[in-house]
Amino acid sequence: MNIIILENAEKKIVLPSGDRRARHITDILKADRNTSLRVGVVGGLMGSAFINNITPDCVELSCTFTDEPPPLLPVRLLVAAVRPIVAKRLLRDLTAAGIEKLVFFPAKLTEKSYLSSNIWKNNNYMEYVLHGCEQGIRTNYPDIQLAPSLKKAIELVSGDIRFICDENTRQESVSAQISAGIISLAIGPERGWTEEERDMLLDNGYKNLSLGSGILRTETACHVALGRIIERFSLAG
């Protein structure tokens, strides 16, 4: 937890002792009165807080919010549905990385029930998004959506530069000087794309981006592809 994420921008914040943020402050940081902490409001400004008091019941903070969060990367991911435990990690890690949009869809060779998991009900997924904010030191986060089909996902993730990540494919040349606009990455299931899915993506302007000769786990493919794009288009700042 590299930043304490708060729900509102009040100057005085009281965290009950049972709150995981309070436990982090007392048990992990072992902070005491007048310690300065990095804080931010979910979806809003970042700033600092001083610990006014620590009691057995709560941690009292005095907060100031002055800074905009770092901008999101102009990258959108279209990802085949994954097991809920993997989705939790992707939500956390891709939020920390600062992508702009993340859309999950039911691929032909993936389990459709993954998108009916409890993680996708009542905004339960936001718990893991906020963990990503805490890790990545940011208060902004990607637009998270579920698409009923690959066709709809393509519509939701439309970008100016588009890549389909695939194994053992001939990579098309795309100039690294192309830096303006949104970059879209399509990540398939662990069993791979079907020919129909490949054709649909290619017909919608996606170019091949090789991730090697083997079929990677979807989670691994997301990180490898994102790393390549960040480096290729100099998005790291």
C-alpha positions as CSV (number, residue, x, y, z in Angstrom):
1,M,0.0,0.0,0.0
2,N,2.0,3.0,-1.3
3,I,-0.8,5.5,-0.9
4,I,-3.8,5.6,1.4
5,I,-7.0,5.7,-0.8
6,L,-9.9,7.6,0.7
7,E,-13.6,7.8,-0.3
8,N,-13.9,11.6,0.1
9,A,-11.8,14.8,0.3
10,E,-12.7,15.8,3.8
11,K,-9.9,17.5,5.7
12,K,-10.4,15.4,8.8
13,I,-10.6,11.6,8.3
14,V,-11.2,9.0,11.0
15,L,-10.3,5.4,10.1
16,P,-11.7,2.8,12.6
17,S,-9.0,0.5,14.0
18,G,-10.5,-2.4,12.1
19,D,-10.1,-0.7,8.8
20,R,-7.3,-2.3,6.7
21,R,-5.9,1.2,6.0
22,A,-5.7,1.9,9.7
23,R,-4.1,-1.5,10.3
24,H,-1.5,-0.8,7.6
25,I,-0.7,2.6,9.2
26,T,-0.2,1.1,12.7
27,D,1.0,-2.5,12.0
28,I,3.0,-2.2,8.8
29,L,4.2,1.4,8.7
30,K,4.3,1.5,12.5
31,A,3.6,5.3,12.2
32,D,3.0,7.5,15.1
33,R,1.5,11.0,15.7
34,N,2.6,13.7,13.2
35,T,3.8,11.2,10.7
36,S,3.2,12.3,7.1
37,L,1.4,9.9,4.7
38,R,0.6,10.0,1.0
39,V,-3.2,10.0,0.5
40,G,-5.6,10.4,-2.4
41,V,-9.3,10.4,-3.1
42,V,-10.6,7.7,-5.3
43,G,-11.2,9.3,-8.7
44,G,-9.8,12.6,-7.5
45,L,-6.8,14.5,-6.2
46,M,-3.8,13.2,-4.3
47,G,-2.0,14.9,-1.4
48,S,-0.7,14.3,2.1
49,A,-2.0,13.6,5.5
50,F,-0.6,14.1,9.0
51,I,-1.6,11.7,11.8
52,N,-3.3,13.7,14.5
53,N,-3.9,10.9,16.8
54,I,-3.8,7.1,17.2
55,T,-6.1,5.4,19.7
56,P,-7.2,1.8,20.3
57,D,-10.3,2.7,18.4
58,C,-9.1,4.7,15.4
59,V,-6.5,6.7,13.4
60,E,-7.3,10.4,13.0
61,L,-5.9,12.1,9.9
62,S,-5.6,15.7,8.8
63,C,-5.6,15.8,5.0
64,T,-4.6,18.2,2.2
65,F,-5.4,17.4,-1.4
66,T,-3.4,19.4,-4.0
67,D,-2.1,17.2,-6.8
68,E,-3.5,15.6,-9.9
69,P,-2.9,11.9,-10.3
70,P,-0.5,10.7,-13.0
71,P,-2.2,10.5,-16.4
72,L,-3.5,7.2,-17.6
73,L,-1.6,5.5,-20.4
74,P,-3.4,5.7,-23.8
75,V,-3.7,1.9,-23.8
76,R,-6.9,-0.2,-23.9
77,L,-6.9,-4.0,-23.4
78,L,-9.4,-6.4,-24.8
79,V,-8.9,-9.6,-22.8
80,A,-10.5,-13.0,-23.1
81,A,-12.5,-14.0,-19.9
82,V,-10.3,-15.5,-17.2
83,R,-10.8,-17.4,-14.0
84,P,-12.0,-15.0,-11.2
85,I,-8.8,-15.4,-9.2
86,V,-6.8,-14.3,-12.3
87,A,-9.2,-11.5,-13.0
88,K,-8.6,-10.1,-9.5
89,R,-4.8,-10.0,-10.2
90,L,-5.3,-8.4,-13.6
91,L,-7.6,-5.8,-12.2
92,R,-5.0,-4.9,-9.5
93,D,-1.9,-5.0,-11.7
94,L,-3.3,-3.4,-14.8
95,T,-4.8,-0.6,-12.7
96,A,-1.3,-0.1,-11.1
97,A,0.2,0.0,-14.5
98,G,-2.2,2.9,-15.4
99,I,-4.0,1.6,-18.5
100,E,-7.0,3.6,-19.8
101,K,-9.6,0.8,-20.4
102,L,-10.0,-2.9,-19.8
103,V,-12.7,-5.0,-21.4
104,F,-13.3,-8.7,-20.8
105,F,-15.1,-10.8,-23.3
106,P,-16.1,-14.5,-23.8
107,A,-13.8,-16.0,-26.3
108,K,-14.7,-19.2,-28.2
109,L,-12.1,-21.3,-26.3
110,T,-12.7,-19.9,-22.8
111,E,-15.2,-20.8,-20.1
112,K,-18.2,-18.5,-20.4
113,S,-19.2,-18.8,-16.7
114,Y,-16.1,-16.8,-15.7
115,L,-18.0,-13.6,-16.5
116,S,-20.9,-14.6,-14.2
117,S,-18.6,-14.7,-11.2
118,N,-19.5,-12.8,-8.0
119,I,-16.6,-10.5,-8.7
120,W,-18.6,-8.9,-11.5
121,K,-21.7,-8.3,-9.3
122,N,-22.5,-5.2,-7.3
123,N,-19.2,-3.6,-8.3
124,N,-17.2,-6.2,-6.2
125,Y,-14.4,-5.9,-8.7
126,M,-13.6,-2.3,-7.4
127,E,-11.9,-3.8,-4.3
128,Y,-9.1,-5.1,-6.6
129,V,-9.0,-1.9,-8.7
130,L,-8.5,0.1,-5.5
131,H,-5.7,-2.3,-4.5
132,G,-4.1,-1.4,-7.8
133,C,-4.4,2.3,-7.1
134,E,-2.7,1.7,-3.7
135,Q,0.1,-0.1,-5.4
136,G,0.6,2.2,-8.4
137,I,0.3,5.5,-6.4
138,R,-2.7,6.8,-8.3
139,T,-6.3,7.7,-7.7
140,N,-7.5,7.3,-11.3
141,Y,-8.2,3.9,-12.8
142,P,-9.3,2.2,-16.0
143,D,-12.8,2.0,-17.4
144,I,-13.7,-1.6,-16.7
145,Q,-16.4,-3.3,-18.9
146,L,-17.7,-6.7,-19.7
147,A,-18.6,-7.4,-23.4
148,P,-21.1,-10.1,-24.4
149,S,-19.0,-11.0,-27.5
150,L,-15.7,-10.3,-29.3
151,K,-17.6,-8.1,-31.8
152,K,-18.9,-5.9,-29.1
153,A,-15.6,-5.8,-27.3
154,I,-13.9,-4.6,-30.5
155,E,-16.4,-1.7,-30.6
156,L,-15.7,-0.8,-27.0
157,V,-12.0,-0.8,-27.3
158,S,-11.6,1.0,-30.6
159,G,-8.2,2.5,-30.9
160,D,-6.0,4.4,-33.4
161,I,-3.3,1.7,-33.3
162,R,-4.5,-1.9,-32.8
163,F,-2.6,-5.1,-32.1
164,I,-3.7,-8.7,-31.8
165,C,-1.3,-10.6,-29.6
166,D,-0.7,-14.1,-30.9
167,E,1.8,-16.9,-30.8
168,N,4.1,-17.9,-33.7
169,T,2.9,-15.2,-36.0
170,R,4.6,-12.9,-38.5
171,Q,4.8,-9.5,-36.8
172,E,3.8,-6.6,-38.9
173,S,6.0,-3.5,-38.9
174,V,4.6,-0.5,-37.2
175,S,6.7,2.7,-36.8
176,A,7.7,3.5,-33.2
177,Q,7.3,7.1,-34.3
178,I,3.5,6.7,-34.3
179,S,2.8,7.9,-30.8
180,A,-0.4,9.9,-31.0
181,G,-3.8,8.3,-30.3
182,I,-5.1,5.3,-28.5
183,I,-3.4,1.9,-28.6
184,S,-5.6,-1.2,-28.4
185,L,-4.3,-4.7,-27.5
186,A,-6.3,-7.9,-28.0
187,I,-5.3,-10.7,-25.6
188,G,-6.8,-14.1,-26.3
189,P,-7.5,-17.1,-24.1
190,E,-4.9,-19.6,-22.9
191,R,-6.1,-22.1,-25.5
192,G,-5.5,-19.5,-28.2
193,W,-7.6,-17.7,-30.8
194,T,-9.8,-19.4,-33.3
195,E,-9.3,-18.6,-36.9
196,E,-12.7,-16.8,-36.9
197,E,-11.6,-14.6,-34.1
198,R,-8.3,-13.8,-35.8
199,D,-10.1,-12.9,-39.0
200,M,-12.5,-10.6,-37.2
201,L,-9.7,-8.8,-35.4
202,L,-7.6,-8.5,-38.6
203,D,-10.7,-7.3,-40.5
204,N,-11.1,-4.5,-37.9
205,G,-7.6,-3.2,-38.4
206,Y,-5.6,-5.2,-35.8
207,K,-2.0,-5.9,-36.7
208,N,0.0,-8.9,-35.5
209,L,2.1,-8.5,-32.4
210,S,4.1,-11.7,-31.7
211,L,4.7,-12.7,-28.1
212,G,6.9,-15.7,-29.1
213,S,6.3,-19.2,-30.3
214,G,4.5,-20.5,-27.2
215,I,0.9,-19.9,-26.0
216,L,1.2,-17.8,-22.8
217,R,-1.2,-17.7,-19.9
218,T,-3.6,-14.8,-20.5
219,E,-2.2,-13.0,-17.4
220,T,1.4,-13.3,-18.6
221,A,0.4,-12.2,-22.1
222,C,-1.2,-9.0,-20.8
223,H,2.0,-8.0,-19.0
224,V,4.4,-9.0,-21.7
225,A,2.3,-7.2,-24.4
226,L,1.8,-4.1,-22.3
227,G,5.5,-3.9,-21.5
228,R,6.4,-4.2,-25.2
229,I,4.0,-1.4,-26.1
230,I,5.1,0.9,-23.3
231,E,8.7,0.5,-24.5
232,R,7.9,0.6,-28.2
233,F,5.9,3.8,-28.1
234,S,7.9,5.4,-25.2
235,L,4.9,5.7,-22.9
236,A,6.8,5.4,-19.7
237,G,7.4,9.1,-19.5
